[in-house]
Amino acid sequence: MSDIYENVMEVARRRGFVWPSSEIYGSVAGFIDYGPLGAMMKRNVENVWRNFYIIQEGYYEIECPTVGAEAIFVASGHVKEFADKMCQCPHCGEYLRADHIAEEHGVEGAGALSAEMLKSRIYELPCPACGETMGETDVFNFNLMFETTIGPGSQRRGYLRPETAQGIFTDFARLLRFYRDKLPFGAVQIGKSYRNEISPRQGMIRLREFSQAEAEIFVHPEEKKHPVFHRYAEYQVPLLTYGLQETGKPPVQKTMRDAVDEGIVANEYVAYYIALTHELLVTIGVDPEKLRFRQHMPDERAHYAMDCWDAEVFSGRFGWVEIVGIADRTDYDLRAHAANSGSSFTVFIPFEEARKVSRKRIVPDMGVLGPRYRGRAKAIADTMAEATPGEAGVTVEVDGEEIFIPAEQYQIREEEVEVRGEEVMPHVIEPSYGIDRMMYVVLEHAYAEEEVEEEVRRVLRLPPAVAPVQAAVFPLMNRDGLDLIARQIADTLARRQIVAQYDDSGAIGRRYRRQDEIGTPFAVTVDYDTKEDDTVTIRDRDSMEQVRIPVDQVADVVCSLIAGTMTFRDLAA
């Protein structure tokens, strides 16, 4: 087989899955259009994701703007830190990712190298654009966010969001109330994100506008046992730990229970979503033999992350590609937004029984504070009550001014108080999915070629759950009433929420080939026997086997085949 990428994309373009964006004006790298079949398939992939996270897990979906005020991204760290290391070829002038140049020539961990180190590593390497040796060139940080302004003539700066997660974090207080002030809880979001990639050269794998599906699950920092961990405790997943990466060994199959008990995965929540992700990816059509979960190396993992794993899928063109990231982000995001916004990002956790605790309280001398501070005296006294005194006194902040109160102007009393609970800042477990990357990988893994009757048969073996057309209906001939029966069958399937395509154009063999190429799993053919015995032929895409069934059973049979409650082998038996 020739280059799998070229074959897949040729079918994708010709059949209306994916097209270059604004092609009549020359297109721009990093942007794509989904054609009629691609848009349908993408919605199906997103709905499978929703079935897992909304139907199975019980999390609700929200939708936030794709443009955010600058303050959001200052707090999240994106304004300061969201950058890639860029260089410019001194020969052709092309801007390039310096770490990608190094990685393509066997430099491991290039993404974690400093600018100076990268500069030395790429000195003798060829430019991927023109082929000339890079030589002397600067490596510098380039922020990947698209900047804009909000409002006409406004100086209020905004950014296109680089991820969907921040909208969930800024809605934390409202989500907490929605979930009745109890942990754990979570929210999900599917939508567009934007990153101004330096040199996107990998088609659907690296886009400047892309779709993400993210879940943010808020958990008690000291209670990371998943309430239904038993669902995936015995589920086996290929894990490539950082220890195995250091020794060059392959992944090992582990149950999630063993992975947690052996300390390979940090906690049950991370393990649970590793297993769920594996099941989800296999459901949409990822080849399980080409799927692994790679743990981030210590120098690769974000400083705030307790543990982080990438679901990586093997591509014939691109090698191992990350399509999902699963991380325990601790309380980094909530703490950052709390510090920058002044809002509360904690949850009140009541104790089973109230506790008596001793504490020291500052009691100010109002006879001194009143005459001295007048109208501000009460505010100062209230602030002092919550402050921690030093040996010489206590410093409080009122109306933006720091005020030092000497120790002789207050007393410290020890008292016993009843405490009914505590304020806790949750930790965040985040599974983050790249929908466009998932789309490409599923198309590649589904693509197959074989010779049938001295012709090359191209087929997309897409699972029925994600196939853009689930059933095709053909009249053998477009006359003698066969077309009317076929249209009635197509209408019946449509009423059962099945995407059915009626096709009466060309020879029946050609029609089968067209549907095979777009991944339609089942085809129903109306022939002259139908008029005699009220039966039709139903054909399976993958085996090309055909079985005759009564017309009045077509809808039930197709529904069962799509749902997986019946196999074609069962039907043929």
ZAMAR-697158 format. One record per residue (C-alpha): y, x, z. Coordinates in steps of 0.1 Angstrom, whole numbers. Each point is the difference from the previous one (the first is absolute). Example, Ala and Ser with C-alpha at 12.3 -4.5 7.8 and 13.67 -1.06 7.14 Angstrom:
residues 2
SITE    py    px    pz
SITE   -45   123    78
SITE    34    14    -7
end
This chain:
residues 573
SITE    py    px    pz
SITE     0     0     0
SITE    35    13    -8
SITE    28     1    25
SITE    -6   -31    23
SITE    38    -3     7
SITE     8    -3   -37
SITE   -28   -25    -6
SITE    10   -22    29
SITE    37     0    -8
SITE    -7    -7   -37
SITE   -19   -32    10
SITE    27    -8    26
SITE    28     2   -25
SITE   -18   -17   -29
SITE   -14   -29    21
SITE    32    -7    21
SITE    -7    16    34
SITE    27    26     1
SITE    28     9   -23
SITE    27    27     0
SITE    32   -15    14
SITE    30    -6   -23
SITE   -20    16   -28
SITE    25    -9   -27
SITE    25    22    16
SITE   -23    30     5
SITE   -14    -9    34
SITE     6    19    33
SITE   -27    19    18
SITE   -10   -17    33
SITE     4   -36   -11
SITE   -26   -24   -15
SITE    -2   -36   -11
SITE   -31   -20     9
SITE   -10   -21   -30
SITE   -16   -35     3
SITE   -34    12    10
SITE    13    28    22
SITE    23   -23    19
SITE   -29   -24     6
SITE   -23    28    12
SITE    26    14    23
SITE     5   -34    17
SITE   -38    -2     4
SITE    -1    34    16
SITE    29   -10    23
SITE   -18   -32     9
SITE   -32    18     9
SITE    22    21    23
SITE    15   -32    15
SITE   -35   -13     5
SITE    -8    30    22
SITE    32     3    20
SITE    12   -36     2
SITE   -32   -21    -2
SITE   -24    24    18
SITE    24    18    23
SITE    24   -28     7
SITE    33    19    -7
SITE    29   -19   -15
SITE    19    12   -30
SITE    38     5    -1
SITE    23     9   -28
SITE    31    22     4
SITE    27    11   -24
SITE    -6    31   -22
SITE    35    12     7
SITE     8    11    36
SITE    32    12    17
SITE     3    38     6
SITE    -5    -4    38
SITE   -36   -11    -4
SITE    -9    31   -19
SITE    20    23    23
SITE   -20   -13    29
SITE   -33     3   -19
SITE     7    36    -9
SITE     0    -6   -38
SITE    36    10    -6
SITE    -5    34    16
SITE   -37     7    -7
SITE   -13   -20   -30
SITE     0    28   -25
SITE   -22    20   -23
SITE     3    37    -9
SITE    15     2   -35
SITE     6    29   -24
SITE    15     2   -35
SITE   -18    20   -28
SITE    25    27   -11
SITE   -13    -2   -35
SITE    -2   -37   -10
SITE    22   -14    28
SITE   -26   -26    12
SITE     1   -10    36
SITE   -34     3    17
SITE   -19    -4    33
SITE    -5    36    12
SITE   -30   -10    21
SITE   -17   -17   -29
SITE     3    31   -21
SITE   -16    20    27
SITE   -28   -26     7
SITE    -9    -2   -37
SITE    -8    38     2
SITE   -21    -1    31
SITE    25     5    28
SITE   -14   -21    28
SITE    24   -18    24
SITE    30     7   -23
SITE    18   -31    13
SITE     2    16    35
SITE    15    33   -12
SITE    36    10     5
SITE    24     2   -29
SITE    -1    38     1
SITE   -38     1     0
SITE    -1   -24   -29
SITE    25    20   -19
SITE   -22    31     2
SITE   -32   -19    -8
SITE    13   -15   -32
SITE    18    31   -12
SITE   -29    10   -24
SITE   -12   -35    -8
SITE     7   -18   -33
SITE    24   -29    -3
SITE   -20   -32    -6
SITE    26   -12   -25
SITE     6    30   -22
SITE   -28    25    10
SITE    24    29     7
SITE    -4    20    32
SITE    22   -15    27
SITE    14    33    12
SITE    31     0    23
SITE    10   -36     9
SITE    13   -16    31
SITE   -21   -26    20
SITE    21   -26    18
SITE    -4   -35    16
SITE     7   -31   -21
SITE     3   -33    19
SITE   -22   -26   -17
SITE    19   -32     9
SITE    21   -20   -25
SITE    35    -4    14
SITE    23   -29    -7
SITE    30   -17    15
SITE     0   -35    15
SITE    28   -24   -11
SITE    28     4   -26
SITE    22    30     7
SITE   -19     5    33
SITE    -4    32    18
SITE   -31   -14    17
SITE   -28    22   -12
SITE   -36   -13    -6
SITE   -33    11   -14
SITE   -29   -15   -19
SITE   -27     1    26
SITE   -26    28    -4
SITE   -26   -20    19
SITE    -5   -36    12
SITE    -6    10    36
SITE    36     2    13
SITE     7   -37    -5
SITE   -29    -8    23
SITE    13    24    26
SITE    35   -14    -1
SITE   -14   -35     4
SITE   -20    11    31
SITE    17   -22    26
SITE    -3   -32   -21
SITE   -37     8    -8
SITE    -7     6    37
SITE    14   -35     8
SITE   -20   -15   -30
SITE   -32    15    15
SITE     9   -14    35
SITE     9    34    15
SITE   -35    13     1
SITE   -17    31   -12
SITE   -17     8   -23
SITE    17   -16   -30
SITE     7    10   -35
SITE    19    -9   -32
SITE    -6     8   -36
SITE    21     3   -31
SITE    -6     5   -37
SITE    29    10   -22
SITE    19    25   -21
SITE    10    34    13
SITE    20    27   -18
SITE    -2    38     0
SITE    21    21   -24
SITE   -29    23    -9
SITE    10    34   -13
SITE   -25     2   -29
SITE   -25   -29    -2
SITE   -27    11   -25
SITE   -30   -20    12
SITE     5   -34   -14
SITE    -8   -28    25
SITE    -9    26    26
SITE    36    11     6
SITE    28   -26    -6
SITE    36    -3     9
SITE    -3   -37     5
SITE   -34   -11    15
SITE   -17   -27    21
SITE   -11     6    35
SITE   -21   -21    24
SITE     6    11    36
SITE   -11   -13    34
SITE    17    10    32
SITE   -22    -8    30
SITE    17     3    34
SITE   -24    10    28
SITE     2     9    37
SITE     3    38     1
SITE   -27     2    27
SITE   -23   -26   -14
SITE   -13    10   -34
SITE   -33   -17     1
SITE    -1   -25   -29
SITE    -9   -35    12
SITE   -25    -5   -28
SITE   -10    36    -6
SITE   -37   -12    -1
SITE     8   -14   -35
SITE     1    36   -14
SITE   -16    21    28
SITE   -32     6   -21
SITE    18     3   -33
SITE    -5    34   -17
SITE    28    18   -17
SITE     1    35   -16
SITE    24    20    22
SITE    15    34   -10
SITE    14    13    33
SITE    25    29     1
SITE   -28    21    14
SITE   -22    -6   -31
SITE    30     7   -22
SITE     6    34    17
SITE   -37    10    -7
SITE    -1   -15   -35
SITE   -28   -25     9
SITE    -5   -35   -15
SITE     7   -32    19
SITE   -25   -13    25
SITE   -11   -37     3
SITE     9   -13    35
SITE    -1   -34    16
SITE    33    -9    15
SITE   -15    -2    34
SITE   -13    36    -3
SITE    33    12   -15
SITE    20   -13    30
SITE   -26    11    27
SITE    -1    35   -15
SITE    38     3    -1
SITE     2     3   -38
SITE    22   -31    -3
SITE    27    -4    27
SITE    -8   -36    11
SITE   -16   -33    -9
SITE    30   -14   -18
SITE     2    29   -25
SITE   -38    -1    -5
SITE     1   -38    -5
SITE    25     2   -28
SITE   -18    30   -17
SITE   -31   -22    -2
SITE    20   -31   -11
SITE    17    20   -27
SITE   -33    13   -13
SITE   -14   -35    -2
SITE    32   -13   -17
SITE     1    28   -26
SITE   -37    -5    -9
SITE     7   -37    -3
SITE    27     5   -26
SITE   -22    23   -21
SITE     4    36    13
SITE   -32    19    -5
SITE   -13     8    36
SITE   -15    33   -13
SITE    35    11    -9
SITE    17   -10    32
SITE     6    21    32
SITE    23     0    30
SITE    18    33     5
SITE    16     8    34
SITE    34    16    -1
SITE     0    37    10
SITE    19     8    32
SITE    29    17   -20
SITE     0   -29   -25
SITE     2   -29    25
SITE    34   -13    10
SITE    10    13    35
SITE     1   -36    14
SITE   -34   -11   -14
SITE   -30     0    24
SITE   -25    -1   -29
SITE     3    -6   -37
SITE   -26    -6   -28
SITE     3    -4   -37
SITE   -23   -21   -21
SITE    -5    22   -31
SITE   -17   -10   -32
SITE   -12    23   -27
SITE    15    -3   -35
SITE   -13    17   -31
SITE    35    11    -9
SITE    18     5    33
SITE   -28    11    24
SITE     2   -14    36
SITE    29   -24     2
SITE    14   -15    33
SITE     3   -38    -3
SITE     1   -11    36
SITE    14    16    32
SITE   -12   -11    34
SITE    20    14    30
SITE     6    -3    37
SITE    37     5    -1
SITE     4    -3    39
SITE    34   -15    10
SITE    20    23   -23
SITE    15   -28   -22
SITE     8   -24    28
SITE    15    27    22
SITE    22    12   -29
SITE    13   -35    -8
SITE     6    -7    37
SITE    20    31     4
SITE    21    -6   -31
SITE     5   -38     3
SITE     2    -5    38
SITE   -25   -29    -3
SITE   -31    -4    20
SITE   -33    10   -15
SITE   -22    -6    31
SITE   -25   -27    10
SITE    -1   -13    36
SITE   -36     3    12
SITE    -6   -21    32
SITE   -23    14    27
SITE   -30   -20    10
SITE    15     0    35
SITE    35     8    11
SITE     4    35    14
SITE    21    12    30
SITE    18    33    -8
SITE    26    20    18
SITE    31    11   -17
SITE    33    16     8
SITE    32   -20    -8
SITE    36    13    -2
SITE    24   -21    21
SITE    36     9   -10
SITE    29     0    25
SITE    21   -28   -16
SITE    28     8    25
SITE     4    32   -19
SITE    -9   -10   -35
SITE    20   -33     0
SITE    35    16     5
SITE    -8    29   -22
SITE   -16   -17   -30
SITE    14   -35     4
SITE   -13   -22   -29
SITE   -28    24    -9
SITE   -13     3    35
SITE   -27   -27    -3
SITE   -13    14   -33
SITE    -2    35    15
SITE   -18   -14    31
SITE   -25   -19   -22
SITE    -7    31   -21
SITE    -4    21    31
SITE   -27   -23    13
SITE   -23    10   -29
SITE     9    37    -1
SITE   -18    30    15
SITE    23    20    23
SITE     2    38     1
SITE     7    21    31
SITE    37    -1    -5
SITE     4   -35   -13
SITE    -8   -22   -30
SITE    15    -2   -35
SITE     2   -34   -16
SITE    13   -12   -34
SITE    23   -30    -2
SITE    18   -11   -32
SITE   -10    33   -17
SITE    16    21    28
SITE   -21    22    24
SITE    11    -3    36
SITE   -12    22    28
SITE    -4   -16    35
SITE    -3    25    28
SITE   -29    -5    25
SITE    24    -8    29
SITE    11   -32   -18
SITE   -34   -17     2
SITE   -31    -3    21
SITE   -37     1   -11
SITE   -22   -27    15
SITE   -38    -1    -3
SITE   -14   -35    -5
SITE   -33   -17    -9
SITE     1   -22   -30
SITE   -25   -23   -17
SITE    -8    11   -36
SITE   -18   -26   -22
SITE    -4    21   -31
SITE    13    29   -21
SITE    18     6   -33
SITE   -22    18   -25
SITE    10    14   -34
SITE   -30    -6   -23
SITE   -17    25   -22
SITE    -3    -8   -37
SITE   -32     1   -21
SITE     9     1   -37
SITE   -23    -5   -30
SITE    22     5   -31
SITE   -14    -8   -35
SITE    13    11   -34
SITE    -8   -30   -22
SITE     8    17   -33
SITE   -23    29     7
SITE   -27   -24    11
SITE     5   -18   -34
SITE    -4    32   -20
SITE   -31    12    19
SITE   -17   -34    -3
SITE     6     0   -38
SITE   -13    35    -3
SITE   -31    -6    21
SITE    -7   -33   -18
SITE     3    15   -35
SITE   -32     7   -19
SITE   -11     7   -35
SITE   -35    -6   -15
SITE   -15    -4   -35
SITE   -11   -35    -9
SITE   -13    -8   -35
SITE    14    33   -13
SITE    35    -9    14
SITE    19    14    30
SITE     2   -27    26
SITE    30     5    24
SITE    -3   -19    32
SITE    20    -4    32
SITE   -25    -8    27
SITE    26   -16    23
SITE   -12   -20    30
SITE     6   -37    -6
SITE    25     0    30
SITE    24    22   -19
SITE    -8    -7   -37
SITE    31   -15   -17
SITE   -22   -25   -19
SITE   -30   -13    19
SITE   -17   -19   -27
SITE     2    -4   -38
SITE   -10   -32   -18
SITE   -10     2   -37
SITE    -9   -27   -25
SITE   -26    16   -24
SITE    19   -16   -28
SITE    35   -16     0
SITE   -13   -33   -14
SITE   -25   -28     4
SITE    13    -8    35
SITE   -11    33    15
SITE    37    10     6
SITE     6   -33    18
SITE   -29     6    24
SITE    11    36     6
SITE    35   -11     8
SITE   -13   -26    25
SITE   -20    27    17
SITE    30    24     1
SITE    21   -29    16
SITE   -27    -7    26
SITE    -1    37    10
SITE    38     0     2
SITE    -1   -30    24
SITE   -23    21    22
SITE    26    28     2
SITE   -19    23   -24
SITE    21    19   -25
SITE   -18    -9   -32
SITE     9    11   -36
SITE    -9   -22   -30
SITE    -6    21   -31
SITE   -11   -12   -34
SITE    13    29   -21
SITE   -25    21   -20
SITE   -37     6     1
SITE   -17    -7    34
SITE   -10    37     3
SITE    36    11    -4
SITE    11   -25    26
SITE   -26    13    25
SITE    13    36    -6
SITE    37   -11     6
SITE    -9   -16    33
SITE   -22    30    10
SITE    29    23    -6
SITE    24   -19    23
SITE   -27    -4    27
SITE    -8   -37    -2
SITE   -33    -2    20
SITE   -14   -33   -15
SITE     1   -17   -33
SITE   -11   -36    -8
SITE    -9    -8   -36
SITE    -3   -35   -15
SITE   -24    -2   -29
SITE   -18   -27   -20
SITE   -27    -3    26
SITE    27   -11    24
SITE     4   -32   -20
SITE   -38    -6     2
SITE    -8     8    36
SITE    33     4    19
SITE    -6    36     8
SITE    21    31    -7
SITE    -6    38     1
SITE    15    20    28
SITE     2    38    -6
SITE     3    28    26
SITE    24    27   -10
SITE   -18    30    16
SITE   -36    -8   -10
SITE     9   -20   -31
SITE   -28   -24    10
SITE     3   -37    -9
SITE   -13   -31    17
SITE     2   -36   -10
SITE    13   -25    27
SITE    10   -37    -1
SITE    37    -6    -9
SITE     6   -19    32
SITE   -11    30    20
SITE    23    25   -16
SITE    29    -2    25
SITE   -23     2    30
SITE   -19    29   -14
SITE    31    20   -10
SITE    16    -6    34
SITE   -31    13    17
SITE    -3    30   -22
SITE    37     9     6
SITE    -3    -5    37
SITE   -31    21     2
SITE   -22   -27    16
SITE   -22     2   -32
SITE    -9    29   -22
SITE    -7    -2   -37
SITE   -35    12     8
SITE    -5   -31    22
SITE    12   -21   -29
SITE   -24    16   -24
SITE   -30    -2    23
end
